[in-house]
Amino acid sequence: METLSSAGPSFLRERPLLEGIFLSRSNRFLGVVNLGGEEVEAHIADPGRLKEILIPGRKVYLQRSKNPSRKTSYDLVLVNMDGTLVSIDSRVPNELIFNALQRRFFQEFAGYSRILREVRYGKSRLDFKLTDGSEADSFIEVKSVTLVEEKKALFPDAPSIRGARHLRELTQACSEGYKAYVIFVIQRDDVVKFSPNRQMDPEFADALKDAVSAGVLPWAYTCRVTTEGLFLHEKVEVLLE
């Protein structure tokens, strides 16, 4: 594993988090939390199942929303799993990788001068396109990972038709002369390797295997998670089977 320096890419929170106790999940995007003795609803920005993570009685952390007109006043962003903080905000990995690209952290992308976000390609919008470099343009798709079994991170934790489609788009991009990467950002640090979750989504696992065979490069990074923010931590091995 490749450990990054403390000065590595980060996502820092603007305001302190509020500590509560998780009670229940009303639906994929809504949780109920005991916050200082009051039951409040909180938005969950991860559509995955999270059944191993969101267990009643666990300590969680909420971020107050800056939008006063929003239906819910809070976002549920962190869960304390027996001492391990896990981020369940699926929006964070993109911002973390964007910070890394802006800082020219990845040596492979240092020669590009433009970073484009949410770029349409085929039938999808891919997270990043890097242009104006001495080499072929590069597409990057970022995936948020929270599920871990026996120190192995797995994606997805629910069937992901969209995820498989993104991989097929990256495969097509490689065939057209572009470079393509899929970066799995594991929002916790208790991991030593990553694999596609074939048992949950064999279509995604096959699409990843095909993409890698076509030249798509898969990376996986853990994060050091604190209440102040997330920090890209270690690059871990990607095992396709």
Sine and cosine of phi, psi and omega as CSV:
sin_phi,cos_phi,sin_psi,cos_psi,sin_omega,cos_omega
0.00,0.00,0.59,-0.81,-0.01,-1.00
-0.98,-0.21,0.92,-0.39,-0.02,-1.00
-1.00,0.01,0.73,-0.69,-0.01,-1.00
-1.00,0.03,0.32,-0.95,0.02,-1.00
-0.97,0.24,0.29,-0.96,0.01,-1.00
-0.90,0.44,-0.28,0.96,0.00,-1.00
-1.00,-0.06,0.27,0.96,-0.03,-1.00
-0.94,0.35,0.01,-1.00,-0.03,-1.00
-0.85,0.53,0.55,-0.83,-0.08,-1.00
-0.57,-0.82,0.33,-0.94,0.20,-0.98
-0.81,-0.58,0.92,-0.38,-0.08,-1.00
-0.95,-0.30,0.65,-0.76,-0.02,-1.00
-0.99,0.11,0.58,-0.82,-0.04,-1.00
-0.98,0.18,-0.46,0.89,-0.08,-1.00
-0.70,-0.71,0.39,-0.92,0.01,-1.00
-0.90,0.43,0.46,-0.89,0.06,-1.00
-1.00,0.00,0.34,-0.94,0.01,-1.00
-0.94,-0.35,0.74,-0.67,-0.06,-1.00
-1.00,0.01,0.70,-0.71,0.03,-1.00
-0.55,-0.84,-0.10,-0.99,0.02,-1.00
-0.86,-0.51,0.80,-0.60,-0.02,-1.00
-0.95,0.32,0.71,-0.71,-0.01,-1.00
-0.94,-0.35,-0.78,0.63,-0.07,-1.00
-0.27,-0.96,0.21,-0.98,0.04,-1.00
-0.87,-0.50,0.93,-0.37,-0.05,-1.00
-0.93,0.36,-0.66,0.75,0.07,-1.00
-0.39,-0.92,-0.14,-0.99,-0.09,-1.00
-0.85,0.53,-0.52,0.85,-0.14,-0.99
-0.93,-0.38,0.17,0.99,-0.09,-1.00
-0.64,-0.76,0.80,-0.60,0.06,-1.00
-0.86,-0.52,0.38,-0.93,0.05,-1.00
-0.92,-0.40,0.78,-0.63,-0.12,-0.99
-0.76,-0.65,0.63,-0.77,0.16,-0.99
-0.99,0.11,0.93,-0.36,-0.03,-1.00
-0.90,-0.44,0.98,-0.18,0.00,-1.00
0.88,0.48,0.57,0.82,0.01,-1.00
1.00,-0.02,-0.10,0.99,0.01,-1.00
-0.93,-0.37,0.68,-0.73,0.07,-1.00
-0.99,0.13,0.85,-0.53,-0.01,-1.00
-0.80,-0.60,0.43,-0.90,0.09,-1.00
-1.00,-0.08,0.61,-0.79,-0.02,-1.00
-0.70,-0.72,0.66,-0.75,0.03,-1.00
-0.95,0.31,0.68,-0.74,0.08,-1.00
-0.93,-0.37,0.91,-0.42,-0.11,-0.99
-1.00,-0.01,0.41,0.91,0.06,-1.00
-0.79,-0.62,0.91,-0.40,-0.06,-1.00
-0.98,0.20,-0.01,1.00,-0.01,-1.00
-0.92,0.39,0.09,-1.00,-0.06,-1.00
-0.95,0.31,-0.66,0.75,0.08,-1.00
0.82,0.58,0.40,0.91,-0.10,-0.99
-0.93,0.37,-0.43,0.90,0.04,-1.00
-0.99,0.16,-0.23,0.97,-0.11,-0.99
-0.96,-0.28,-0.77,0.64,-0.06,-1.00
-1.00,0.06,0.99,0.12,-0.01,-1.00
-0.93,-0.36,0.77,-0.63,0.00,-1.00
-0.78,0.62,0.70,-0.71,0.00,-1.00
0.98,-0.18,-0.24,0.97,0.00,-1.00
-0.97,0.23,0.55,-0.84,0.07,-1.00
-0.96,0.29,0.73,-0.69,0.02,-1.00
-0.74,-0.68,0.20,-0.98,0.00,-1.00
-0.78,-0.63,0.72,-0.69,-0.03,-1.00
-0.94,-0.35,0.53,-0.85,0.13,-0.99
-0.93,-0.37,0.81,-0.59,0.03,-1.00
-0.94,0.34,0.72,-0.70,-0.02,-1.00
-0.95,0.31,0.59,-0.81,0.06,-1.00
-1.00,0.07,-0.14,0.99,-0.03,-1.00
-0.99,-0.11,0.96,-0.27,-0.08,-1.00
-0.93,0.36,-0.32,0.95,-0.05,-1.00
-1.00,-0.07,0.01,1.00,-0.02,-1.00
-0.95,0.30,0.49,-0.87,-0.04,-1.00
-0.88,0.47,-0.69,0.73,0.03,-1.00
-0.96,-0.28,0.63,-0.78,-0.07,-1.00
-1.00,0.04,-0.13,0.99,-0.11,-0.99
-0.72,-0.70,0.40,-0.92,0.21,-0.98
-0.91,-0.41,0.70,-0.71,0.10,-1.00
-1.00,0.00,0.93,-0.37,-0.19,-0.98
-0.91,-0.42,-0.46,0.89,-0.03,-1.00
-0.72,-0.70,0.52,-0.86,0.11,-0.99
-0.77,-0.63,0.69,-0.72,0.07,-1.00
-1.00,-0.06,0.95,-0.31,0.01,-1.00
-0.98,-0.17,1.00,0.02,0.04,-1.00
0.80,0.60,0.68,0.73,0.04,-1.00
0.99,-0.13,-0.19,0.98,0.06,-1.00
-0.98,-0.20,0.86,-0.51,0.04,-1.00
-0.99,0.16,0.76,-0.65,0.02,-1.00
-0.85,-0.52,0.80,-0.60,0.07,-1.00
-1.00,0.07,0.77,-0.64,0.03,-1.00
-0.88,-0.47,0.43,0.90,0.07,-1.00
-0.99,-0.12,0.97,-0.24,-0.09,-1.00
-0.95,0.32,-0.09,1.00,0.05,-1.00
-0.99,0.13,-0.36,0.93,-0.11,-0.99
-0.92,0.38,-0.69,0.72,-0.05,-1.00
-0.81,0.58,-0.64,0.77,0.04,-1.00
-0.88,0.47,-0.67,0.74,0.00,-1.00
-0.93,0.37,-0.57,0.82,0.02,-1.00
-0.91,0.42,-0.71,0.71,0.02,-1.00
-0.94,0.35,-0.59,0.81,0.06,-1.00
-0.87,0.49,-0.67,0.74,0.06,-1.00
-0.87,0.49,-0.67,0.74,0.01,-1.00
-0.90,0.44,-0.65,0.76,0.00,-1.00
-0.93,0.37,-0.66,0.75,0.02,-1.00
-0.87,0.49,-0.59,0.80,-0.03,-1.00
-1.00,0.06,0.06,1.00,-0.05,-1.00
0.80,0.60,0.70,0.71,-0.04,-1.00
-0.95,0.32,-0.66,0.75,-0.03,-1.00
-0.99,0.13,0.85,-0.52,-0.03,-1.00
-0.86,0.51,-0.56,0.83,-0.04,-1.00
-0.89,0.45,-0.39,0.92,-0.07,-1.00
-0.93,-0.36,0.14,0.99,-0.11,-0.99
-0.90,0.44,-0.41,0.91,-0.07,-1.00
-0.99,0.10,-0.08,1.00,-0.01,-1.00
-1.00,-0.02,0.63,-0.78,-0.03,-1.00
-0.96,-0.26,-0.23,0.97,-0.02,-1.00
-0.82,-0.57,0.70,-0.71,0.06,-1.00
-0.89,-0.46,0.91,-0.42,0.04,-1.00
-0.96,-0.29,0.65,-0.76,-0.04,-1.00
-0.93,-0.37,0.51,-0.86,0.06,-1.00
0.78,0.62,0.86,0.51,-0.07,-1.00
-1.00,-0.07,0.78,-0.63,0.01,-1.00
-0.96,0.29,0.74,-0.67,0.10,-1.00
-0.54,-0.84,0.82,-0.58,-0.07,-1.00
0.87,0.49,-0.81,-0.59,0.00,-1.00
-0.98,-0.19,0.24,0.97,-0.10,-0.99
-0.78,-0.63,0.22,-0.98,0.25,-0.97
-0.94,-0.35,0.90,-0.44,0.01,-1.00
-1.00,-0.01,0.48,-0.88,-0.19,-0.98
-0.89,0.45,-0.69,0.72,-0.05,-1.00
-0.63,-0.78,0.53,-0.85,0.21,-0.98
-0.75,-0.66,0.80,-0.61,0.01,-1.00
-0.97,-0.25,0.78,-0.62,-0.09,-1.00
-0.73,-0.69,-0.01,-1.00,0.04,-1.00
0.85,0.53,0.73,0.68,0.07,-1.00
-0.85,-0.52,0.05,-1.00,-0.01,-1.00
-0.98,0.20,-0.25,0.97,0.00,-1.00
-0.93,-0.37,-0.02,-1.00,0.02,-1.00
-0.87,0.49,0.53,-0.85,0.06,-1.00
-0.84,0.54,0.48,-0.88,-0.02,-1.00
-0.86,-0.51,0.68,-0.73,0.16,-0.99
-0.97,-0.23,0.61,-0.80,0.03,-1.00
-0.74,-0.67,0.78,-0.63,0.14,-0.99
-0.90,-0.43,0.73,-0.69,-0.07,-1.00
-0.93,-0.36,0.72,-0.69,0.03,-1.00
-0.85,-0.53,0.70,-0.72,0.02,-1.00
-1.00,0.02,0.78,-0.62,-0.06,-1.00
-0.85,-0.53,0.75,-0.66,0.06,-1.00
-0.78,-0.62,-0.38,0.92,-0.08,-1.00
-0.98,0.19,0.76,-0.66,0.03,-1.00
-0.71,-0.71,0.73,-0.68,0.11,-0.99
-0.75,-0.66,0.87,-0.49,0.01,-1.00
0.78,0.62,0.76,0.65,0.05,-1.00
0.91,0.40,0.25,0.97,0.09,-1.00
-0.92,-0.40,0.84,-0.54,0.06,-1.00
-0.98,0.22,0.61,-0.79,-0.05,-1.00
-0.75,-0.66,0.62,-0.78,0.08,-1.00
-0.61,-0.79,0.68,-0.73,-0.04,1.00
-1.00,0.00,0.10,-0.99,0.09,-1.00
-0.98,-0.19,0.10,1.00,0.14,-0.99
-0.46,-0.89,0.47,-0.88,-0.02,-1.00
-0.79,0.61,0.71,-0.71,-0.11,-0.99
-0.78,-0.62,1.00,0.06,0.06,-1.00
-0.88,0.48,-0.65,0.76,0.00,-1.00
-0.89,0.45,-0.66,0.75,0.00,-1.00
-0.89,0.45,-0.68,0.74,0.03,-1.00
-0.90,0.43,-0.62,0.78,0.03,-1.00
-0.89,0.46,-0.67,0.74,0.03,-1.00
-0.86,0.52,-0.66,0.75,0.00,-1.00
-0.91,0.41,-0.61,0.79,0.04,-1.00
-0.92,0.39,-0.57,0.82,0.07,-1.00
-0.91,0.40,-0.66,0.75,0.04,-1.00
-0.90,0.44,-0.62,0.79,0.05,-1.00
-0.88,0.47,-0.69,0.72,0.04,-1.00
-0.90,0.44,-0.64,0.77,0.01,-1.00
-0.87,0.50,-0.66,0.75,0.04,-1.00
-0.87,0.49,-0.64,0.76,-0.02,-1.00
-0.92,0.39,-0.35,0.94,0.00,-1.00
-0.99,-0.12,0.13,0.99,0.10,-1.00
0.99,-0.15,-0.03,1.00,0.07,-1.00
-0.98,0.18,0.29,-0.96,0.23,-0.97
-1.00,-0.08,0.51,-0.86,-0.05,-1.00
-0.57,-0.82,0.63,-0.78,-0.04,-1.00
-0.68,-0.73,0.57,-0.82,0.23,-0.97
-0.85,-0.53,0.82,-0.57,-0.06,-1.00
-0.92,-0.38,0.88,-0.47,0.04,-1.00
-1.00,-0.07,0.92,-0.38,0.00,-1.00
-0.99,-0.14,0.94,-0.35,-0.06,-1.00
-1.00,0.00,0.91,-0.40,-0.17,-0.99
-1.00,0.07,0.76,0.65,0.05,-1.00
-0.21,-0.98,0.15,-0.99,-0.11,-0.99
-0.86,-0.52,0.16,0.99,-0.05,-1.00
-0.99,-0.13,0.78,0.62,-0.16,-0.99
-0.68,-0.73,0.57,-0.82,0.08,-1.00
-0.85,-0.53,-0.16,0.99,0.01,-1.00
-0.33,-0.94,0.18,-0.98,-0.01,-1.00
-0.72,-0.69,0.58,-0.81,0.11,-0.99
-0.57,-0.82,0.45,-0.89,0.18,-0.98
-0.92,0.38,0.54,-0.84,-0.05,-1.00
-1.00,0.03,0.99,0.16,-0.08,-1.00
-0.89,0.46,-0.60,0.80,-0.02,-1.00
-0.88,0.47,-0.60,0.80,0.00,-1.00
-0.99,0.15,-0.64,0.77,-0.12,-0.99
-0.55,-0.83,0.99,0.13,-0.01,-1.00
-0.89,0.46,-0.48,0.88,0.02,-1.00
-0.90,0.43,-0.67,0.74,0.04,-1.00
-0.91,0.42,-0.69,0.73,-0.01,-1.00
-0.87,0.49,-0.67,0.74,0.03,-1.00
-0.92,0.40,-0.64,0.76,0.00,-1.00
-0.90,0.43,-0.60,0.80,0.03,-1.00
-0.93,0.37,-0.67,0.74,0.02,-1.00
-0.88,0.48,-0.69,0.72,0.03,-1.00
-0.90,0.43,-0.65,0.76,-0.02,-1.00
-0.90,0.44,-0.70,0.71,0.00,-1.00
-0.90,0.44,-0.63,0.77,0.04,-1.00
-0.89,0.46,-0.50,0.87,-0.02,-1.00
-1.00,0.09,-0.13,0.99,0.04,-1.00
0.89,-0.45,-0.05,1.00,0.07,-1.00
-0.93,0.36,0.72,-0.69,-0.04,-1.00
-0.99,-0.14,0.85,-0.52,0.03,-1.00
-0.99,-0.11,0.79,-0.61,0.09,-1.00
-0.87,-0.49,0.48,-0.88,0.09,-1.00
-0.67,-0.74,0.76,-0.65,0.00,-1.00
-0.78,-0.62,0.66,-0.75,0.19,-0.98
-1.00,0.09,0.20,-0.98,0.06,-1.00
-0.80,-0.59,0.60,-0.80,0.25,-0.97
-1.00,0.07,0.86,-0.51,-0.12,-0.99
-0.95,-0.33,0.80,-0.60,0.09,-1.00
-0.73,-0.68,0.15,-0.99,0.06,-1.00
-0.95,0.32,-0.26,0.97,0.03,-1.00
-1.00,0.06,-0.39,0.92,-0.03,-1.00
0.27,-0.96,-0.14,-0.99,0.03,-1.00
-0.87,-0.49,0.56,-0.83,-0.05,-1.00
-0.72,-0.69,0.79,-0.61,0.05,-1.00
-0.87,0.50,0.77,-0.64,-0.23,-0.97
-0.90,-0.44,-0.93,0.36,-0.06,-1.00
-0.75,-0.66,0.61,-0.79,0.18,-0.98
-1.00,0.02,0.80,-0.60,-0.07,-1.00
-0.89,-0.46,0.27,-0.96,-0.06,-1.00
-0.93,0.36,0.65,-0.76,0.09,-1.00
-0.98,-0.22,0.88,-0.48,0.03,-1.00
-0.94,-0.35,0.87,-0.49,-0.09,-1.00
-0.98,0.22,-0.40,0.92,0.01,-1.00
-0.84,-0.54,0.00,0.00,0.00,0.00
